[in-house]
Amino acid sequence: MADRLLQETSRTIKLGETEYKLAPVNLNVLSDIEDEFGCGLGDLGKAFEKKQASTMRTLLWILVKNNGINSEITREALGDQIGLEDMATIAEQIGELITASVKE
């Protein structure tokens, strides 16, 4: 059952010419969020209110580095691929992933 849920909640995101699989929200992702932001998933909105760009970049990095494929990628490498025109789409896709993970 856990495998089914992880498959249903995984997403991909295209940055430039590269497509990245986003990790499902699992214990490793939740732990990384706590380590990076000093809060749990429920309080992540407060981090977005204070620092939208850096919060989005870090959250995307956590989801990409935990996908089992891109564990060595840096925040800066991801950030270089994101233009202002991409931010709304990325925020929406991350939000959908988190919402789907919580509902399951």
N, C-alpha and C positions, 0 to 999 in steps of 0.2 A: 504494500500500500504506500509506503514512504517513497518508493521509486516512482510510482505513478504521480504522486503529488509534486515531486521535484520536477518531473518532466512537464507537467501542466503549467507550472509557474515560471519556467525558464523563458528567457527572452533573448533576442539578439538586437544589437544596435549597430548601425553603420556610421563610422566616422571617417570621412574622406572616402578612400577606396577600400578601407579595411572594415570587415564585419567582425564584431566581437560578441561572443556568447556571454550573457550575464549569468552569474551564479544564482541559483535559487536562494532565498533567504533561509539559511540554515544556522546551526549553532556557531559555526566559524564566522559567518558574516555578522551575526549578532554580536559576537565577542569583539570582532574588529571594530564595529561601530562604537561599542562601549569604550574600547581602547583609544580610538581616534577622537571621539567627540565628548567623552566623559559622561555619556548619558545613554539610555536605552533607546530603542526604536520609537517608543511613545513620545519622547521629548526631542526627537530629531527636528521637528518643526521649529523649535526655538533656535537651533543652530542655523537653520535657513534664514530666519529673520535677521540674525546678526551678520552672517557672512554667506550670502547666497552663492557666489561663484566658487569660493574655496570649499564650501560644504558640498556642492554638486560635484566638483572635481574629485574630492576625497571619497564620496559615496560611490561614484562611478568606478573609481580605482579599486575600491573594496570589492565591488561586484565583478569586475573584470579579472582581478588577480585571483579570486577564489573560484574561477570557472574550471580549473583543472587544466587549462591550456596556456594561459598568459601569466603565470605566477611571478615572472620576473619584470613585468611592465612597471614603469614608474608613473607617478601622478603627472609629472611634467610631460612625459611622452603622450599621455592621453590628452592633457590640456592643450598641447600643440595642435591637436586634430579637431578641436572644438571651436567653432566661430560663434559669434553672438547669435547668428541666425539659427544655430542648432540648439541653443540652450532650452528653449521652450519644449521642443520635441523630446529632448533627453530627460528633462524634468518630468514630463508626462509619462514616458516609458518607465522610468524608475518608480514613479508613483504607482503605476499599474502593477508592476512586479511586486512591490511591497503590499499593496492592497490584496492582490490575488493570494499572496503567501499567508497573509493574516486570516483571510476568509477560509482558507483550506484548513 
